[in-house]
Amino acid sequence: MDSFPAPALALVEQMRTAAAAAPERAVAFQGAPGANSHRAALEWAPDALPLPCFAFEDALDAVSSGAAASAIIPIENSQHGRVADIHFLLPGSGLSIIGEHFLPISYAVMGLTEGPFTAAYSHPQALGQCRQYLRTRGIVPMAYADTAGAAALVKELGDANFCAIAPALAAELYGLKLVEDGVADAADNTTRFVVLAREALNPATLAGETAMTTFVFEVKNVPAALYKALGCFATNGVNMTKLESYQQGASFAATTFYADIVGAPGDPAIDSALEELAFHSKELRMLGSYRQARPRG
């Protein structure tokens, strides 16, 4: 899918050409060059060839097709919660989580002039993370597919009333004036990314390291189903760090859950907990085990 604003297209094509020449080094990300996902890709693998994709699905497809060795996807933000619906996207992609990365987030205001501005374009997550800044200045938030793409759009539109909320690098890349940096409502704003690949990591390679395991499960439609399903982690002393519920389809008959736990298969406690979970669940699907990037708790 090619829906990037014109000012971003030349950079996108350059990066795609480089990635096509060495797909084993390519890391797909959602967004235009200069987006936070672009930064995350370079931090995760400094020697990587970042491959910009317009949508999350495009980034996953790049890995599935072999155009990229991996993809890096934001899944949650410390201020604004869930980013990508990874529990919808990942199970159907056939990919596995092989790593995680935490990126401190800083946003800047940029435009054709120094303002004042009537509207700001950015990704809905970024707009939410800068809600108070925009509200106190009477700037109307306008959703766009990604932060850096919003900066390219403001350049393309050529309207001095519009600004973008994006990483400061985007102002340099797209020839905009950097009006104000550090405009997020919280100084400790952080986004968690997961890295996806075609082949899962063998949990045995994580022996001796602190690992995370991610999975989705659907409880049986019986009384106390979730209580019974989660009890296995308590009785086996396994730390669950994330649990989110969501519905699949329109029946509303049963709930599916997305979960992270500390540890990996091969640990007797983890194996016992997952075996009990499978017994109490209608479906259990493992999404991957990987090295923990930041201690929990």
LUMLUMKE-890335 format. One record per residue (C-alpha): residue number from 0; x, y, z. Coordinates in Angstrom, 1 decimal. Example, Ala and Ser with C-alpha at 12.3 -4.5 7.8 and 13.67 -1.06 7.14 Angstrom:
# LUMLUMKE-890335
@i 0 xx 12.3 yy -4.5 zz 7.8
@i 1 xx 13.7 yy -1.1 zz 7.1
***
This chain:
# LUMLUMKE-890335
@i 0 xx 0.0 yy 0.0 zz 0.0
@i 1 xx 1.5 yy 3.4 zz -1.0
@i 2 xx -0.4 yy 6.3 zz 0.6
@i 3 xx 2.5 yy 8.3 zz 2.0
@i 4 xx 2.4 yy 12.0 zz 1.4
@i 5 xx 4.5 yy 13.2 zz -1.5
@i 6 xx 7.3 yy 14.7 zz 0.6
@i 7 xx 8.0 yy 11.3 zz 2.2
@i 8 xx 8.0 yy 9.2 zz -1.0
@i 9 xx 11.6 yy 9.8 zz -2.1
@i 10 xx 12.9 yy 8.7 zz 1.3
@i 11 xx 10.5 yy 5.8 zz 1.4
@i 12 xx 11.7 yy 4.6 zz -2.0
@i 13 xx 15.4 yy 4.9 zz -1.0
@i 14 xx 14.8 yy 2.8 zz 2.1
@i 15 xx 12.8 yy 0.2 zz 0.2
@i 16 xx 15.5 yy -0.1 zz -2.5
@i 17 xx 18.2 yy -0.6 zz 0.2
@i 18 xx 16.0 yy -3.2 zz 2.0
@i 19 xx 15.2 yy -5.1 zz -1.2
@i 20 xx 18.9 yy -5.5 zz -1.8
@i 21 xx 19.5 yy -7.1 zz 1.6
@i 22 xx 16.1 yy -8.4 zz 3.0
@i 23 xx 17.9 yy -10.4 zz 5.7
@i 24 xx 18.9 yy -7.0 zz 7.3
@i 25 xx 15.5 yy -5.4 zz 6.8
@i 26 xx 13.3 yy -4.5 zz 9.7
@i 27 xx 9.8 yy -3.4 zz 8.7
@i 28 xx 7.9 yy -0.7 zz 10.6
@i 29 xx 4.7 yy 1.2 zz 10.3
@i 30 xx 5.0 yy 4.8 zz 9.4
@i 31 xx 7.0 yy 7.3 zz 7.3
@i 32 xx 10.7 yy 7.8 zz 7.8
@i 33 xx 11.3 yy 9.7 zz 11.0
@i 34 xx 8.5 yy 8.0 zz 13.0
@i 35 xx 9.1 yy 6.6 zz 16.5
@i 36 xx 8.9 yy 3.1 zz 15.0
@i 37 xx 11.8 yy 4.1 zz 12.7
@i 38 xx 13.8 yy 5.1 zz 15.8
@i 39 xx 12.8 yy 1.9 zz 17.5
@i 40 xx 14.0 yy -0.2 zz 14.6
@i 41 xx 17.4 yy 1.5 zz 14.6
@i 42 xx 17.8 yy 1.2 zz 18.4
@i 43 xx 16.8 yy -2.5 zz 18.3
@i 44 xx 19.2 yy -3.3 zz 15.4
@i 45 xx 21.6 yy -0.5 zz 14.7
@i 46 xx 22.9 yy -2.2 zz 11.5
@i 47 xx 19.4 yy -2.9 zz 10.2
@i 48 xx 17.8 yy -1.5 zz 7.0
@i 49 xx 14.5 yy 0.0 zz 8.2
@i 50 xx 11.7 yy -0.7 zz 5.8
@i 51 xx 8.8 yy 1.8 zz 6.0
@i 52 xx 5.2 yy 0.4 zz 5.6
@i 53 xx 2.0 yy 2.4 zz 5.5
@i 54 xx 0.0 yy 0.1 zz 7.8
@i 55 xx 0.7 yy -2.4 zz 10.5
@i 56 xx -0.7 yy -5.2 zz 8.2
@i 57 xx 1.8 yy -4.1 zz 5.5
@i 58 xx 4.7 yy -4.4 zz 8.0
@i 59 xx 3.6 yy -7.9 zz 9.0
@i 60 xx 3.1 yy -8.9 zz 5.3
@i 61 xx 6.7 yy -7.7 zz 4.6
@i 62 xx 8.0 yy -10.3 zz 7.0
@i 63 xx 5.6 yy -13.1 zz 5.8
@i 64 xx 6.7 yy -12.5 zz 2.2
@i 65 xx 10.4 yy -12.5 zz 3.0
@i 66 xx 10.8 yy -8.8 zz 2.1
@i 67 xx 12.0 yy -8.2 zz 5.7
@i 68 xx 13.6 yy -10.5 zz 8.3
@i 69 xx 11.5 yy -8.9 zz 11.1
@i 70 xx 9.1 yy -6.2 zz 12.0
@i 71 xx 8.9 yy -3.9 zz 15.0
@i 72 xx 5.4 yy -3.0 zz 16.2
@i 73 xx 4.3 yy -0.7 zz 19.0
@i 74 xx 1.8 yy -2.4 zz 21.2
@i 75 xx 1.3 yy -0.3 zz 24.4
@i 76 xx 2.1 yy 3.2 zz 25.7
@i 77 xx 2.6 yy 4.2 zz 29.3
@i 78 xx 0.2 yy 7.1 zz 29.0
@i 79 xx -2.3 yy 6.1 zz 26.4
@i 80 xx -2.6 yy 2.3 zz 26.7
@i 81 xx -2.9 yy -0.1 zz 23.7
@i 82 xx -1.4 yy 1.0 zz 20.4
@i 83 xx -1.7 yy -1.8 zz 17.9
@i 84 xx -4.3 yy -4.6 zz 18.2
@i 85 xx -1.5 yy -7.1 zz 18.1
@i 86 xx -3.9 yy -9.9 zz 19.4
@i 87 xx -6.0 yy -9.4 zz 16.3
@i 88 xx -3.1 yy -9.0 zz 13.9
@i 89 xx -0.5 yy -11.5 zz 15.1
@i 90 xx -2.4 yy -14.8 zz 15.4
@i 91 xx -3.5 yy -14.6 zz 11.8
@i 92 xx -0.1 yy -13.6 zz 10.5
@i 93 xx 1.8 yy -16.8 zz 11.3
@i 94 xx 4.6 yy -14.7 zz 12.9
@i 95 xx 6.1 yy -15.0 zz 16.4
@i 96 xx 7.4 yy -12.5 zz 18.9
@i 97 xx 11.1 yy -12.8 zz 19.2
@i 98 xx 11.9 yy -9.6 zz 21.2
@i 99 xx 10.7 yy -6.5 zz 22.9
@i 100 xx 12.0 yy -2.9 zz 23.1
@i 101 xx 11.1 yy 0.1 zz 25.2
@i 102 xx 11.4 yy 3.5 zz 23.6
@i 103 xx 11.2 yy 6.8 zz 25.5
@i 104 xx 8.9 yy 9.0 zz 23.5
@i 105 xx 9.4 yy 12.7 zz 22.9
@i 106 xx 7.2 yy 14.8 zz 20.6
@i 107 xx 7.7 yy 18.2 zz 18.9
@i 108 xx 5.4 yy 20.7 zz 17.3
@i 109 xx 6.4 yy 21.6 zz 13.7
@i 110 xx 4.9 yy 23.6 zz 10.9
@i 111 xx 5.5 yy 25.8 zz 7.9
@i 112 xx 5.7 yy 28.8 zz 10.3
@i 113 xx 6.0 yy 29.2 zz 14.0
@i 114 xx 2.2 yy 29.5 zz 14.4
@i 115 xx -0.2 yy 30.1 zz 15.9
@i 116 xx -1.9 yy 26.9 zz 14.6
@i 117 xx -5.6 yy 25.9 zz 14.5
@i 118 xx -5.1 yy 22.2 zz 13.9
@i 119 xx -2.5 yy 19.5 zz 14.6
@i 120 xx -2.1 yy 16.3 zz 12.6
@i 121 xx -0.6 yy 13.2 zz 14.2
@i 122 xx -1.2 yy 9.5 zz 15.0
@i 123 xx -4.1 yy 9.2 zz 17.5
@i 124 xx -1.8 yy 7.8 zz 20.1
@i 125 xx 0.5 yy 10.9 zz 19.9
@i 126 xx -2.5 yy 13.2 zz 20.0
@i 127 xx -3.7 yy 11.4 zz 23.1
@i 128 xx -0.3 yy 11.7 zz 24.7
@i 129 xx -0.3 yy 15.5 zz 24.0
@i 130 xx -4.0 yy 16.1 zz 24.8
@i 131 xx -3.4 yy 18.8 zz 27.5
@i 132 xx -0.9 yy 20.7 zz 25.4
@i 133 xx -3.3 yy 20.9 zz 22.5
@i 134 xx -6.3 yy 21.7 zz 24.6
@i 135 xx -4.8 yy 24.6 zz 26.5
@i 136 xx -3.8 yy 26.2 zz 23.1
@i 137 xx -7.1 yy 25.6 zz 21.4
@i 138 xx -5.5 yy 23.4 zz 18.7
@i 139 xx -7.9 yy 20.8 zz 17.2
@i 140 xx -6.4 yy 17.3 zz 17.0
@i 141 xx -6.6 yy 15.7 zz 13.5
@i 142 xx -5.8 yy 12.0 zz 13.3
@i 143 xx -3.3 yy 10.6 zz 10.7
@i 144 xx -1.8 yy 7.2 zz 10.1
@i 145 xx 1.5 yy 8.0 zz 11.8
@i 146 xx 3.5 yy 10.8 zz 13.3
@i 147 xx 6.2 yy 11.4 zz 10.7
@i 148 xx 3.7 yy 11.0 zz 7.9
@i 149 xx 1.7 yy 13.8 zz 9.5
@i 150 xx 4.7 yy 16.0 zz 9.3
@i 151 xx 5.1 yy 15.1 zz 5.6
@i 152 xx 1.3 yy 15.8 zz 5.1
@i 153 xx 1.6 yy 19.3 zz 6.7
@i 154 xx 4.5 yy 20.0 zz 4.3
@i 155 xx 2.4 yy 18.8 zz 1.4
@i 156 xx -0.8 yy 20.7 zz 2.3
@i 157 xx 1.2 yy 24.0 zz 2.5
@i 158 xx -1.3 yy 25.6 zz 5.0
@i 159 xx 0.4 yy 27.7 zz 7.7
@i 160 xx -2.6 yy 27.0 zz 10.0
@i 161 xx -1.6 yy 23.3 zz 10.4
@i 162 xx 1.1 yy 21.8 zz 12.4
@i 163 xx 2.2 yy 18.2 zz 13.1
@i 164 xx 3.0 yy 16.4 zz 16.4
@i 165 xx 6.0 yy 14.2 zz 15.6
@i 166 xx 9.5 yy 13.3 zz 16.6
@i 167 xx 11.9 yy 16.2 zz 16.1
@i 168 xx 13.7 yy 14.3 zz 13.4
@i 169 xx 10.7 yy 14.7 zz 11.1
@i 170 xx 11.0 yy 18.5 zz 11.0
@i 171 xx 14.5 yy 18.1 zz 9.6
@i 172 xx 13.5 yy 15.4 zz 7.1
@i 173 xx 10.5 yy 17.3 zz 5.7
@i 174 xx 11.8 yy 20.9 zz 5.9
@i 175 xx 9.5 yy 22.1 zz 8.6
@i 176 xx 10.1 yy 24.7 zz 11.4
@i 177 xx 10.7 yy 23.0 zz 14.8
@i 178 xx 8.4 yy 25.2 zz 17.0
@i 179 xx 8.6 yy 23.4 zz 20.3
@i 180 xx 10.1 yy 20.2 zz 21.5
@i 181 xx 9.1 yy 18.0 zz 24.5
@i 182 xx 5.3 yy 18.6 zz 24.3
@i 183 xx 4.0 yy 15.3 zz 25.6
@i 184 xx 1.9 yy 15.6 zz 28.7
@i 185 xx 4.2 yy 13.2 zz 30.7
@i 186 xx 8.0 yy 13.4 zz 31.0
@i 187 xx 8.3 yy 9.6 zz 31.4
@i 188 xx 6.2 yy 8.8 zz 28.2
@i 189 xx 7.4 yy 5.3 zz 27.0
@i 190 xx 6.2 yy 2.9 zz 24.3
@i 191 xx 6.7 yy -0.8 zz 24.3
@i 192 xx 7.4 yy -2.5 zz 21.0
@i 193 xx 7.5 yy -6.2 zz 20.1
@i 194 xx 9.7 yy -7.6 zz 17.3
@i 195 xx 8.2 yy -10.2 zz 15.0
@i 196 xx 9.8 yy -12.8 zz 12.8
@i 197 xx 8.7 yy -15.9 zz 10.8
@i 198 xx 10.5 yy -18.3 zz 13.1
@i 199 xx 9.9 yy -18.4 zz 16.9
@i 200 xx 12.9 yy -18.5 zz 19.2
@i 201 xx 13.6 yy -21.8 zz 20.8
@i 202 xx 12.9 yy -21.3 zz 24.5
@i 203 xx 16.0 yy -23.4 zz 25.3
@i 204 xx 18.1 yy -20.6 zz 23.9
@i 205 xx 16.8 yy -18.4 zz 26.7
@i 206 xx 18.0 yy -20.6 zz 29.5
@i 207 xx 19.7 yy -18.6 zz 32.3
@i 208 xx 18.1 yy -15.4 zz 31.1
@i 209 xx 14.9 yy -13.6 zz 32.3
@i 210 xx 12.4 yy -14.3 zz 29.5
@i 211 xx 8.9 yy -13.3 zz 28.7
@i 212 xx 6.2 yy -15.4 zz 27.0
@i 213 xx 3.1 yy -14.1 zz 25.2
@i 214 xx 0.0 yy -16.0 zz 24.4
@i 215 xx -3.7 yy -15.7 zz 23.7
@i 216 xx -6.3 yy -18.0 zz 25.2
@i 217 xx -10.1 yy -18.3 zz 25.0
@i 218 xx -11.9 yy -19.4 zz 28.2
@i 219 xx -14.7 yy -22.0 zz 28.1
@i 220 xx -18.1 yy -20.5 zz 28.5
@i 221 xx -18.7 yy -21.9 zz 32.0
@i 222 xx -19.0 yy -20.3 zz 35.4
@i 223 xx -15.7 yy -19.2 zz 37.0
@i 224 xx -13.8 yy -20.0 zz 33.8
@i 225 xx -11.4 yy -17.1 zz 34.1
@i 226 xx -10.8 yy -17.8 zz 37.8
@i 227 xx -9.9 yy -21.4 zz 37.1
@i 228 xx -7.7 yy -20.5 zz 34.1
@i 229 xx -5.7 yy -17.9 zz 36.0
@i 230 xx -5.4 yy -19.9 zz 39.2
@i 231 xx -2.7 yy -22.1 zz 37.6
@i 232 xx -0.3 yy -19.1 zz 37.5
@i 233 xx -0.8 yy -18.4 zz 41.2
@i 234 xx -0.4 yy -22.0 zz 42.3
@i 235 xx 2.8 yy -22.3 zz 40.2
@i 236 xx 4.3 yy -19.0 zz 41.3
@i 237 xx 4.3 yy -17.5 zz 37.8
@i 238 xx 4.2 yy -13.7 zz 37.4
@i 239 xx 1.6 yy -12.5 zz 34.9
@i 240 xx 2.5 yy -9.0 zz 33.9
@i 241 xx -0.3 yy -8.3 zz 31.3
@i 242 xx -3.8 yy -9.4 zz 30.8
@i 243 xx -6.2 yy -7.9 zz 28.3
@i 244 xx -9.6 yy -9.1 zz 27.1
@i 245 xx -11.2 yy -8.7 zz 23.7
@i 246 xx -14.1 yy -10.2 zz 21.7
@i 247 xx -13.7 yy -12.0 zz 18.4
@i 248 xx -16.8 yy -12.1 zz 16.2
@i 249 xx -20.3 yy -10.9 zz 17.2
@i 250 xx -21.5 yy -13.8 zz 19.3
@i 251 xx -20.2 yy -12.4 zz 22.6
@i 252 xx -20.3 yy -16.0 zz 23.8
@i 253 xx -16.8 yy -16.1 zz 25.3
@i 254 xx -13.9 yy -13.8 zz 25.8
@i 255 xx -10.4 yy -14.1 zz 24.5
@i 256 xx -7.4 yy -12.9 zz 26.5
@i 257 xx -4.0 yy -11.7 zz 25.6
@i 258 xx -1.3 yy -12.3 zz 28.3
@i 259 xx 2.4 yy -11.8 zz 29.1
@i 260 xx 4.1 yy -13.9 zz 31.8
@i 261 xx 7.6 yy -13.8 zz 33.1
@i 262 xx 9.4 yy -17.0 zz 32.1
@i 263 xx 9.5 yy -19.5 zz 29.2
@i 264 xx 8.6 yy -23.1 zz 28.4
@i 265 xx 11.2 yy -25.5 zz 29.7
@i 266 xx 10.8 yy -24.1 zz 33.2
@i 267 xx 8.8 yy -26.7 zz 35.2
@i 268 xx 6.6 yy -24.0 zz 36.8
@i 269 xx 5.8 yy -22.4 zz 33.4
@i 270 xx 5.2 yy -25.8 zz 31.8
@i 271 xx 2.8 yy -26.8 zz 34.6
@i 272 xx 0.9 yy -23.5 zz 34.5
@i 273 xx 0.5 yy -23.6 zz 30.7
@i 274 xx -0.7 yy -27.3 zz 30.9
@i 275 xx -3.3 yy -26.4 zz 33.4
@i 276 xx -4.3 yy -23.3 zz 31.4
@i 277 xx -4.8 yy -25.4 zz 28.3
@i 278 xx -7.1 yy -27.8 zz 30.3
@i 279 xx -9.3 yy -24.9 zz 31.4
@i 280 xx -9.3 yy -23.1 zz 28.0
@i 281 xx -11.2 yy -23.6 zz 24.8
@i 282 xx -8.1 yy -22.5 zz 22.9
@i 283 xx -4.5 yy -21.6 zz 23.8
@i 284 xx -2.1 yy -20.1 zz 21.2
@i 285 xx 1.5 yy -19.3 zz 21.9
@i 286 xx 2.8 yy -16.1 zz 20.3
@i 287 xx 6.4 yy -16.4 zz 21.4
@i 288 xx 9.1 yy -16.4 zz 24.1
@i 289 xx 11.8 yy -13.8 zz 24.1
@i 290 xx 14.4 yy -12.0 zz 26.3
@i 291 xx 13.0 yy -9.5 zz 28.8
@i 292 xx 14.1 yy -6.0 zz 27.9
@i 293 xx 13.0 yy -4.4 zz 31.1
@i 294 xx 12.4 yy -5.9 zz 34.6
@i 295 xx 8.7 yy -6.0 zz 35.6
@i 296 xx 7.5 yy -5.1 zz 39.1
***
